[in-house]
């Protein structure tokens, strides 16, 4: 527990995007939160309501006001803005004593060279920054002044693979393959040719092959090479990831089950399905990550399937989990 009063005073910057609106919707109904402000990503935007949130939160989205965010009126600020904006906004907020949960990728990568390649606007990590994969870094999140919320693709893949990698059960010499399918909302709210309805309806397309920035995040946590191929599928939300890895000799299904069950026994949002492989419809509009797996007859090949909702567990919901951990509330508060 900590010395903060309840309710906690929070603000959301970037409230008009898909993840930002999801955040406002969750925070407006959180019993330990007072939502002081929801702001756009720009100081030049006009104030406007969010029709989706009518009778959930009837406030107005304000233009971005960095001085107000850092004025002492907020205990914590959620940043749902692009990474370049987050790299600029977060450090002065932390310096002003405001805790930050950032949903962009700006502060996820610890290695300076990798960060310079993928997130060049982030020159340094603020003191007290933590990687916010809640189920694995609760103690870090609890102490952090800035929490870097994981990316949507890394969230599902890491929740599946990380316990096995930490236990030494995977042969990482050949790397891990992550084949992922995501709904269109994962590309953000700004329209483009790739996200146009007529381009996506009835089609599936790979993108970012051998050049997606989430690879660095996954490799950082797994400690081995990752081959990652994401695809856009004609759904509004949801991610399904099929993960291929080699097992070390002697690792059987019982060992895998034991490690995963031990890792997630105290985790309310990870559901282990064993050989019954999960589907996107099982997790849509929830904060669950469902994980299933099967092993080849020779016992060497492991195939895992992980499913999440990219806007909830992959963004806003996980941010609320981290908020709950940071302020000493039960982890599922406002999410179940």
HELIX and SHEET records of a PDB file:
HELIX    1   1 UNK A   18  UNK A   28  1                                  11    
HELIX    2   2 UNK A   51  UNK A   53  5                                   3    
HELIX    3   3 UNK A   66  UNK A   69  1                                   4    
HELIX    4   4 UNK A   83  UNK A   95  1                                  13    
HELIX    5   5 UNK A  112  UNK A  118  1                                   7    
HELIX    6   6 UNK A  138  UNK A  143  1                                   6    
HELIX    7   7 UNK A  152  UNK A  166  1                                  15    
HELIX    8   8 UNK A  172  UNK A  174  5                                   3    
HELIX    9   9 UNK A  184  UNK A  187  5                                   4    
HELIX   10  10 UNK A  197  UNK A  200  1                                   4    
HELIX   11  11 UNK A  214  UNK A  222  1                                   9    
HELIX   12  12 UNK A  253  UNK A  264  1                                  12    
HELIX   13  13 UNK A  280  UNK A  282  5                                   3    
HELIX   14  14 UNK A  312  UNK A  316  3                                   5    
HELIX   15  15 UNK A  317  UNK A  326  1                                  10    
SHEET    1   A 6 UNK A  33  UNK A  39  0                                        
SHEET    2   A 6 UNK A   8  UNK A  13  1                                        
SHEET    3   A 6 UNK A  76  UNK A  79  1                                        
SHEET    4   A 6 UNK A  99  UNK A 102  1                                        
SHEET    5   A 6 UNK A 146  UNK A 148  1                                        
SHEET    6   A 6 UNK A 129  UNK A 131  1                                        
SHEET    1   B 2 UNK A  48  UNK A  49  0                                        
SHEET    2   B 2 UNK A  60  UNK A  61 -1                                        
SHEET    1   C 5 UNK A 170  UNK A 171  0                                        
SHEET    2   C 5 UNK A 239  UNK A 247 -1                                        
SHEET    3   C 5 UNK A 176  UNK A 182 -1                                        
SHEET    4   C 5 UNK A 226  UNK A 233  1                                        
SHEET    5   C 5 UNK A 204  UNK A 207 -1                                        
SHEET    1   D 5 UNK A 170  UNK A 171  0                                        
SHEET    2   D 5 UNK A 239  UNK A 247 -1                                        
SHEET    3   D 5 UNK A 301  UNK A 308 -1                                        
SHEET    4   D 5 UNK A 289  UNK A 295 -1                                        
SHEET    5   D 5 UNK A 270  UNK A 274  1                                        
END                                                                             
